[in-house]
């Protein structure tokens, strides 16, 4: 394992001079990377890399995620999908984390975890339905225990702690895995959930996809902490960094963390370092707050080309393999997109029908008004 130690204390040179003051604790944060951006190996590879089929599955899933991402943006730009958050440049995180999970684990995603959801069995059609404003997209045909997409930043951390508590009370060895961006670590819900997870030793894995930008607020403007991983220290749980563009590193770190959690060693936090190559969402224009030159510098860290270059260097991947994979992924995505577009639009009443088991009276009235307005629209009325 290639590791780099970062002292968690502020680097201000201040040390107590009074001999009455005893040093009581020191913490280190390590960063894991096996494969560098050019595809070269920089540390002793973990055993999982001997499984070439696993590496190819990781690569295929990242490519599928990127092709899906491109299609979703195209659909949004042509008015056939709602506001959409691109995962460009972060494919290794969702893929690596979800690939290490068991089917009976529970995923609590934020809004940029398309790769993890696809890996977990959420269909392309369901994801398009959701981002098209149809809540039927959250009725997953695959991972029935996974939570739906969480749009409010950080609000799903307490949900994750609750899911982990339920797992512990049931006495099972599955794990709740929650993923969020760097901006979410500035929210109170993050600290509260982390604290209770540490106190109660909950089976919870927290993954922070640190893409350096919380919409228009850069990582350095969010916190003085030298790492986001060290925020686990105050909760008394292990925290580590991983190169979030190295799929092997993400997968291995997640696998080891899940094994430790299943063994009863409590929660764990992984900060996955990456960079958001696209806009925050299709409603954003990132050029307003960051330079194109900065973005260009991070393209060489692309997780997809990194794993492809490694596989190619090991004689496990060819141009023919690449062409075949791209054709398969594009065909799969296009087919699912056509099926999504063919689904009839739900009536206006649908926005009320999945909120309550018994609709409150005020909402019943709103539903009636909405239905009448919908009829007027269909009839060309005012």
HELIX and SHEET records of a PDB file:
HELIX    1   1 UNK A   47  UNK A   50  5                                   4    
HELIX    2   2 UNK A   52  UNK A   77  1                                  26    
HELIX    3   3 UNK A   91  UNK A  100  1                                  10    
HELIX    4   4 UNK A  114  UNK A  120  1                                   7    
HELIX    5   5 UNK A  124  UNK A  131  1                                   8    
HELIX    6   6 UNK A  135  UNK A  138  5                                   4    
HELIX    7   7 UNK A  156  UNK A  170  1                                  15    
HELIX    8   8 UNK A  182  UNK A  186  5                                   5    
HELIX    9   9 UNK A  188  UNK A  200  1                                  13    
HELIX   10  10 UNK A  219  UNK A  221  5                                   3    
HELIX   11  11 UNK A  229  UNK A  235  5                                   7    
HELIX   12  12 UNK A  247  UNK A  262  1                                  16    
HELIX   13  13 UNK A  286  UNK A  288  5                                   3    
HELIX   14  14 UNK A  292  UNK A  298  1                                   7    
HELIX   15  15 UNK A  299  UNK A  301  5                                   3    
HELIX   16  16 UNK A  303  UNK A  313  1                                  11    
HELIX   17  17 UNK A  319  UNK A  341  1                                  23    
HELIX   18  18 UNK A  348  UNK A  351  5                                   4    
HELIX   19  19 UNK A  361  UNK A  378  1                                  18    
SHEET    1   A 7 UNK A   5  UNK A   7  0                                        
SHEET    2   A 7 UNK A  28  UNK A  32 -1                                        
SHEET    3   A 7 UNK A 238  UNK A 243  1                                        
SHEET    4   A 7 UNK A 268  UNK A 273  1                                        
SHEET    5   A 7 UNK A 204  UNK A 210  1                                        
SHEET    6   A 7 UNK A 176  UNK A 181  1                                        
SHEET    7   A 7 UNK A 106  UNK A 108  1                                        
SHEET    1   B 2 UNK A 213  UNK A 214  0                                        
SHEET    2   B 2 UNK A 217  UNK A 218 -1                                        
END                                                                             
